[in-house]
Structure formats: C-alpha cells, structure tokens
Amino acid sequence: MTLKRNTVFEDVKIEKNGISIQELPFVEKINLRGDTTDRDFMSNAGAVLDILIPTEPNTKIQNKDLQVIWLSPNEWLLSFFNESHFFRILEELNNKLNPEKTSITDISENKTVIRIEGNHTTELLRKFIVLDIDNALNSNLRVAQTIFIKIPVLIIRNHNDQEKQSFDIHINRSHSKYLRDLLLDGCNQFIN
C-alpha cells in the first residue's frame, strides 16, 4: 500500500492585500547532528553536501540543490530543492558518516513550509512575534528560531535588501492552518 501525501491547505496559495501566503508542500528535509570539532564529520558531511556546514548561529548556506540551516552548535536542518537529490544525499550521509557520532533523520513529513511574500511581510510578522526581526534577519543569510504567538517556528529570510520581502516559516503541520488564519487576519490592515 502506498501512502498518499497531502498538502495541509486546500488552497496552496492565497493572496490578500498585496501579501502572498503559500504552502510549499513536500519539501524534503533531513535533521543532521554531529560535532563541529570532529574533522572527519565536517569533512565528510561537506564532501557529501558539496557545501560547508554553517557554524555561525542562526545562519544558512545554500547552493542550487539544498539549504543547510544552523539550528544549534551540533544540529542542522537540510532542506532540499529537489527530491532526487534528497535520496542521494540521505544515502551518502548514512554511508559516509560514523553512526556512533552522528544522527541523520528524515523529517520531511514533520513540518510544512509556509512562504509569505509582499511589501509588508516584515510588518505582518511583527504582529505575532517578539523577535526584533530587523536585527535578527538583517540579511538573506540569516534565520531565526522564535515563537509565533505560542507556536515554535523557524523563519528563513529569502530576499536581498532591494527585493520584494520573502520569508519561509517552518512549522508543525498541525499548527499551520492556525498560523495561516492569523496571517490572513493580520493582512486586513494592508491595502494595495
């Protein structure tokens, strides 16, 4: 029996008052844990990913295939842009990293990603989080783990300074409709 994957939202993309709220369904994700002082781990992980693992807190590094997002001094979220690349990387990480010193977990179905875009997205986010978003997400290399009302989220800045504002919010699937409804309600003050 094959399991059918479903999006959380019926309407995957909704636009209101110049702000787009879109679910990015089925983003493949791996939680990777290891010790940054272990040269073998850093070298082998970097070789498999073809990218350096970020060691600076609340940053991301990406190439055309994936994002590597810092979560803690020994934990990263790998977020993939295509499914075929995900399966190859998952297999190679399992083959090349020492299982006694690392943890590699497929968490693709754990969370969904909601992308919000538009000229007022920073103002919209300020309504629901206490994080100083201008400071915490001051470049498109920055990420932040924070609380949205009472829900833990990971927010990733996608845009450069002069581009339309764009953020990805990683959230548990069970909370995503609530978050979307709050965002839609928060859009009421913005007029095109």
Steps between C-alpha positions, in 0.01 A plus 500: 500500500636842403434795726360807330661831593259785558555872528379660821314782322226445244603823327878469495538873418286791623554871432355777715574874491830455318631214714528147369472207743599170344562150629811341351387140533726197503832672567743218578691561825774328699596575860878456526689488829873482550798655673660800324832422670502155333704552182371179340138606553553850360707377206273209403177695546639790295613262223161326481302826507745686275464793737652608830288449810433836667646533848384856567172510697177576313645486149438300185712404205354376175581388150271410210399169663455567872511731800699416813348683795671537839271391786749457785877447542460134405178496294399607147192482281564396142218622278497373139388663178448170314401153613758299301784694659352430845508120460860500375619725784312300765664178380848653475479659847398163646790329320775755574428631849582305815163386645644498852584872481222638281125497457330517159120514507250547218252755638328585172149433628548665839453861393368696209638825361290812459645773278378854545591766244412863450598852591355486853610152614740630765224717648265202491747274683558766769136462606554141609862466616705685762823451306675815374460386141702786350802404709459122507432467126718783371620310189386214281755274672316525833244275667321526834339253735224674689146474628207603279227572758556172693635289214872429448606586144811533290497812279734526201557823312509446121530852359788740443467858625341653189279205408138426591495368858481121523517270802457125546344384826563137601216389726347177627232387260241494779546875568524622140131581439488701822811695395359559150170628641684740732711627209192549282325690778814710549495598132176696548684823586702501177330646195640460148 
